[in-house]
Amino acid sequence: MPLVEHLRELRNRLAKGVLAIIVMMVVAAFFYESIINFFTKPILQTVGCDSLFTDLAKQHSGRCANIVMMDLLGPFTLALKVSLVSGVILAAPVWLYQLWAFLAPGLHSKEKKYALSFVGVGFPLFVAGAYFAYEVLPTTARVLIEFTPAGVDNLLTLDKLLDLITRMVIVFGLSFELPLLLVMLNFAGILSGKRMLGWWRGMIMGVTIFSAIATPSTDPITMLLLAAPICLLYFGAVLIALSRDARRRRRDESGPSDDEASDLDLTPQPIGEMEPVGGPAALPEQATGSGDDRRHRGELDDVT
């Protein structure tokens, strides 16, 4: 299509994606408190609260960490933020399809197959990482609350608490995408499986350090619960890369298939000495004159 048609198609698909986000945002606004309760309840239960954050205002005793709002516009801003993020997540199938529908016509069939395969694997990996973050958060909250001095109350700002939860979910989800990134680099021919295997010591050390930072808990079991799956996924990616490298090597040794063109040797070769080539007279006046004149003007060599 012409450039104008591509831009028009991009505009239409962006409009559909934004419309889907707005619709799901409005729907999520009706369940605003339920969404917040879903994310905060495990943390509150861990630090000694059995009630939802909407019921904490009625309680005046216990050792709970109280959730508070810091300004007048805080509740409205938080409701808008939660609804928007929920709308983006719930409308993901629609805007992801629109993005794929815009890019797919420019891809070959093999590229489409790879793209769909990576998306099909990447989404469950991200969900698994997000689930681990959701499971680790209560333990992290309990450990951090224990640092509070005696006689001091804990006030947790609700918007900062949700920002922390969102950040951890994204970080854990992206960390589970590391093996998929390595496999993609191997499929593109940038990184070999042998080189990936040679990094195993540094990868284990890096994953362990990341797990210790991401889970600020004195409990080593919590850290291992995050480090072990990432390490297993890393070695799984190494096995896939080594297997693909072996198949690629066997295919190269067997030569091209029946429907594949052979590689041409385009190395320049010497052509030897130049030989004079006799040519007819280009103009009538070149047909007359001495033999030397005819030879110089009519008989030209290759370079000339």
Phi, psi and omega in degrees: 000156173295165182300321181297321179293322177297317179295322179293319178295319178298319179298316181295319182288324175296321179296319179295318180295317179295321178297319178296320179296318181295317180298313180291332176294318178295319179296316181294333181297330179288339181246031185303310182292325180295322179294317179294319178298323182299321183274331185266337184300314179300323180291316180295320178295326181292323182268015171107008181252131176256356182260162175282164183294336178287343180258353184292333181295338181273352183257141181231013180220170180104178182251030181288151169273117186282139176262131187227163170249141190262346181210175185291322181276357182304310181300318181293316180297319179294318178299319179295317181294314181296319180294320181294313180297318178296322178296319178296318181290314183291329180270008182304317179302325182287307184286334173292322176295320178297320177295319180292319180296332178281325183271332188300320181300338180268005182252149172284167183299322179293320179293322176298318180296316179295316182299314179296323180294316181293321178293319180296329178273323185293323182295311177299325178296318179295318179297321178296318177296319178296321178296319177297320178298318180296326179282329183279332185305315180301317178297319178298317180297319181296317180295317182292323179294329181294344177283353182291131179296159180294140179080007181249130178275150178259126176244112181260118176289127189296319182293323177291325177296316178293325176297319178297317179297314180298318181297317181292322178297317180292316181296315180294319179297317179291327179295329177285350177273354181304312179300323179295322177297319179296319178295320178298317178295326177290319178296328179280357180080013182272326186229129180269157178294327179296320179291320177300319179295327179291345180268007193297325180293312179296324180293317179297318179295316180296318179295321179295316179296318178299318180295323179293324179285318184288336179240086183288063182238145176281356181274116180292337180295320179297319178295318180292330178298332177270320184290321185298312179298322180294319178295319178296319177295324178297311180293329173297319177296323178296316179298318178297318181294317179296320178296318179292322178298320179295317178295320179295321180293318178295323179293321179292323180289329180281351180088176182289153177283178184297330182255020181241135182286145177284157175284132180266140176274105183259022179290129180298139180244147177294146182255000178079192182286149179280140179250139177293142181240124178284135180230151178292159177297129181283330182232154181301323183291342178284345179284345180252167179109183182287167180295325179295320180295318179295322182294320182285331185260336183254324181266105185252146177272181185297317184297315179297000000 
